[in-house]
Amino acid sequence: MYAFDAYRLDPVRRQLLGADGNPVPLMPKALDTLVYLVERAGQTVRKEELLRAVWPNVVVEENNLTQNISALRKALGERTGEHRFIVTIPGQGYRFVARVERLSIDAEENRTHSFEQPAAIRPGPTRRRAIGIVLIAAVAMATGTAVLLGSSNTPGRTMPRAIAVLPFKPIVAMEPQEAIQLGMADSLIMELSRSPHLIVRPLSATRRFTATDQNPLAAGRQLRVEAVLDGTIQMADGRIRASARLLRVSDGRQLWAGKFDEEFSGIFEVQDTIARRVAQTLAVRLDARAQPATLNTRAYELYMKGRVHAMRLVMPEVRRGIEYYEQALREDPSYALPYAGIAEAMRPLVLSNDVPATEILPRAREAAEHALGLAPNLAEANHARGMIAFMFDRDWATAEHYLARAVELAPNNGEGHIYLAHLYSNLGRSDEALAHAERAGALNPVSPLIGALQGQFLGHSGQLENAIRKLREVTTLEPGFWLGHHLLANALIDAGQYEEALAASTEAKRLSPLQTYSDCLIALAHAGLGRENEARTILNALTNSSEERFVPPTHLALIHVALGEKDAAIQQLEAAIEARDARLAFLKIDPKWKPLRADPRFADLLRRVGFES
């Protein structure tokens, strides 16, 4: 906790408090900028350093930083020409010049320090969650050592309840082993997520913190958690050597640490011991798992290689990830997680790379069914099956059953809530959609995917102004995230802001060139601006391309609608049903179809897709 002038800055809770004790509204990246400057008060911080710290692993323009500094000066009440807090050092960067006092731990503890879980949407029994590492009932390691350095009963201190597991780092910097390093983090995330009393950031949020010199406390602040678990790991000569430590973000205190040196076959035992020690330190209970998943270390290693590649989402990497999943299944056909991984990996091939759904759907459905057959209480398997029913089968009841079951099995998983919200939004059940979306954002406030989908659902509920505001926030915070720009363009078109939509959809296309929905939105923006020739040129180009590669027919149909060509639009929608076009899932809710809604042929299409006419 830092104090300057009449303000109090809490980096852990990510709050700037004014003299009245109330939070000062700040955008997340502006707050990150303030924290970085205050922690280095009196020092000149170069612009390049600030950009790297606030937007790690993303290339952004200096203008983003300038806007943050301007927002901070305004929030702190600085007038033009005043330099009470932040001074610009010409040609270099910025310096925080106000006197900063770091409050003692005791002073901080006098404040209310309890962590409150986001309110649940509805009560329900906590179910056991099946995951991918076998539970071994060892109380201590045979050759490992673990020392508890902090007590869960420290007087005056409530133990952390929101934590992040960072990717483990190589012991030897020149010998990275990405699958093992991310795999250790992923397995511990899954282990610790079995506690209903812990909110654990998913691997999708933490995997960017892989640098060997990564400051874990800085990562914890960016992830908005109260504790971080990080460590090192190396596999050599058939042995696994690992260390781990649990740090409290507010003061850097080490709560627990352990070192392990085992045969590689003991990796599951190492993971289980770390998870149990962390749970003991945080005074939480881990629910018993439903069944073990694999004892085969080779299958586990191949599965983690598949995860590493599939999470990159671009087509060659996703396909390589699927290949690793299939290799894992050849090693252990009873391993449920690779089946769920195959089903999940095939969805972005369709949605982001325009692979025909008919090409991947049979294999995706088969994989999800296998995963459920092997592990019916595995949240990942239920989620995969639910998304297939949602996006491709248009079986809304089945989709709701499995997606709701996934949320029940993993109630603190933000992505589970956001995809259930997605289903409800597409069905027109806005209140339920927004409730689950809010829950998802509370569980994982740093996810650009969750933020972007929240914006989409706001738009579909008729709150276009709020939707655009939310999506602008996402694209400012994560300028390299193509879906944020895409959904912003979508909302801007619905709001009739065509010039801005054109810019946003052009950026989305630059960031994700294989998908053609951005081409569609560019055409819609031109049509909205009265540039029929430009819109038709794009339509003709996509139509010609469809003779050589798959172009989703809904994209062509939307352009025909914008050009007033209803018959051609209906014809393309018929083709979309035949192709199992995933965009048909938006037929009921997307306002761009409004010109067709009075047409009986469109009502019949809605019925055949599974919506009420």
Sequence and secondary structure as in RCSB ss.txt:
>XXXX:A:sequence
MYAFDAYRLDPVRRQLLGADGNPVPLMPKALDTLVYLVERAGQTVRKEELLRAVWPNVVVEENNLTQNISALRKA
LGERTGEHRFIVTIPGQGYRFVARVERLSIDAEENRTHSFEQPAAIRPGPTRRRAIGIVLIAAVAMATGTAVLLG
SSNTPGRTMPRAIAVLPFKPIVAMEPQEAIQLGMADSLIMELSRSPHLIVRPLSATRRFTATDQNPLAAGRQLRV
EAVLDGTIQMADGRIRASARLLRVSDGRQLWAGKFDEEFSGIFEVQDTIARRVAQTLAVRLDARAQPATLNTRAY
ELYMKGRVHAMRLVMPEVRRGIEYYEQALREDPSYALPYAGIAEAMRPLVLSNDVPATEILPRAREAAEHALGLA
PNLAEANHARGMIAFMFDRDWATAEHYLARAVELAPNNGEGHIYLAHLYSNLGRSDEALAHAERAGALNPVSPLI
GALQGQFLGHSGQLENAIRKLREVTTLEPGFWLGHHLLANALIDAGQYEEALAASTEAKRLSPLQTYSDCLIALA
HAGLGRENEARTILNALTNSSEERFVPPTHLALIHVALGEKDAAIQQLEAAIEARDARLAFLKIDPKWKPLRADP
RFADLLRRVGFES
>XXXX:A:secstr
 EEETTEEEETTTTEEE TTS B    HHHHHHHHHHHTTTTSEEEHHHHHHHHSTT    HHHHHHHHHHHHHH
TT  TT  SSEEEETTTEEEE S  EE  HHHHHTS         SS         SS     SS SS EEEE S
 TT TT     EEEE   EESSTT   HHHHHHHHHHHHHHHTT TT EE  HHHHTT   TT  HHHHHHHHT 
SEEEEEEEEEETTEEEEEEEEEETTT  EEEEEEEEEEGGGHHHHHHHHHHHHHHHTT      SS     HHHH
HHHHHHHHHHTT SHHHHHHHHHHHHHHHHH TT HHHHHHHHHHHHHHHHTT   HHHHHHHHHHHHHHHHHH 
TT HHHHHHHHHHIIIII  HHHHHHHHHHHHHHSTT HHHHHHHHHHHHHTT HHHHHHHHHHHHHH TT HHH
HHHHHHHHHHTT HHHHHHHHHHHHHH TT HHHHHHHHHHHHHTT HHHHHHHHHHHHHH TT SHHHHHHHHH
HHHTT HHHHHHHHHHHHHHTTTS   HHHHHHHHHHTT HHHHHHHHHHHHHHT GGGGGTTT GGGGGGTT H
HHHHHHHHHTS  
